[in-house]
Amino acid sequence: MEYLIRNATLSDIEGIMTIEQLSFEPAIMESRAVFEERLSIAPDCNMVLCSKVDGAVEAYLSAEIWSKNCVSPEAFALNHSPEKKHNPNGSLLYISSFALAPHLRGKKISFEGKTGGLAKRFFSKALETLITTHPNLKEIVLLVHQDWKKAQHIYTSLGFQQVKVLTSFEDFNGKSALIYEKKL
Ligand SMILES: CC(C)(COP(=O)(O)OP(=O)(O)OC[C@H]1O[C@@H](n2cnc3c(N)ncnc32)[C@H](O)[C@@H]1OP(=O)(O)O)[C@@H](O)C(=O)NCCC(=O)NCCS
């Protein structure tokens, strides 16, 4: 593979924010301060896909760990403080964001004799790493906009199930947010 997947560090912030800005409308973006806080507070929960040629960040997956008892619709609000929510000993991995640089979208790669989407390959490999390094995890949860069909397809193809719909979700300008979950 021409790419490597590794833990993200604070020095990746420019690359991450560039992809974030190219991927989401301003109202849906999380701020740089929140990304920096998450990278500092939960460094081993954030992964990037990098080019082996020039080291450029081409995709990121951003996450934090929650205690099971702190899940509520309000918990999913954009720009909440990761420091207040993250509990390294918790059992629930919350994926706060995931995006691939636009110039690589739709790209297929060959890996271990199979051909598949780069985005799905990155997402599944990054999750595999997070699960291996956090044996206390029991489930994964994420929230997706009703219109983001490609992301939904990736999640369901990897065993996530839609468990709830938050109608008129404020951060999505009144559109629905779908909550997906995967038990480990
Ligand atoms: C989401 C994202 C990472 C997906 O990467 P991508 O390279 O564009 O995705 P792909 O083209 O590989 O498509 C993913 C899958 O969705 C399928 N798909 C494409 N259009 C679809 C549609 N309208 N409905 C359902 N499935 C669709 C593809 O066929 C592919 O499935 P396959 O691998 O089984 O063939 C990327 O589009 C992105 O960064 N988007 C902006 C940020 C975002 O939406 N992030 C998700 C946050 S929850």
The ligand as a Gaussian input file, in Angstrom:
#p B3LYP/6-31G(d) Opt

LIG

0 1
 C      -17.212000       9.372000       3.770000
 C      -15.953000       9.236000       2.947000
 C      -14.750000       8.997000       3.878000
 C      -16.097000       8.025000       2.025000
 O      -14.985000       7.929000       1.192000
 P      -15.206000       7.745000      -0.408000
 O      -13.905000       7.420000      -1.013000
 O      -15.914000       8.962000      -0.896000
 O      -16.185000       6.488000      -0.406000
 P      -16.346000       5.385000      -1.547000
 O      -16.424000       6.036000      -2.883000
 O      -15.326000       4.327000      -1.318000
 O      -17.802000       4.858000      -1.180000
 C      -18.026000       4.157000       0.001000
 C      -19.067000       3.100000      -0.280000
 O      -20.336000       3.751000      -0.465000
 C      -20.936000       3.273000      -1.649000
 N      -21.786000       4.350000      -2.165000
 C      -21.467000       5.338000      -3.021000
 N      -22.532000       6.139000      -3.222000
 C      -23.544000       5.628000      -2.477000
 C      -24.907000       5.997000      -2.258000
 N      -25.441000       7.079000      -2.830000
 N      -25.641000       5.235000      -1.423000
 C      -25.122000       4.157000      -0.813000
 N      -23.842000       3.737000      -0.993000
 C      -23.067000       4.479000      -1.802000
 C      -19.753000       2.930000      -2.554000
 O      -20.140000       2.024000      -3.589000
 C      -18.799000       2.306000      -1.551000
 O      -19.194000       0.975000      -1.246000
 P      -18.320000      -0.291000      -1.732000
 O      -16.958000      -0.100000      -1.133000
 O      -19.076000      -1.452000      -1.174000
 O      -18.321000      -0.195000      -3.238000
 C      -15.685000      10.518000       2.093000
 O      -16.689000      10.634000       1.092000
 C      -15.626000      11.776000       2.905000
 O      -14.591000      12.084000       3.490000
 N      -16.762000      12.520000       2.950000
 C      -16.856000      13.778000       3.691000
 C      -16.804000      13.551000       5.179000
 C      -17.877000      12.588000       5.682000
 O      -18.988000      12.537000       5.187000
 N      -17.484000      11.827000       6.723000
 C      -18.384000      10.925000       7.397000
 C      -18.690000      11.482000       8.742000
 S      -19.901000      10.509000       9.609000

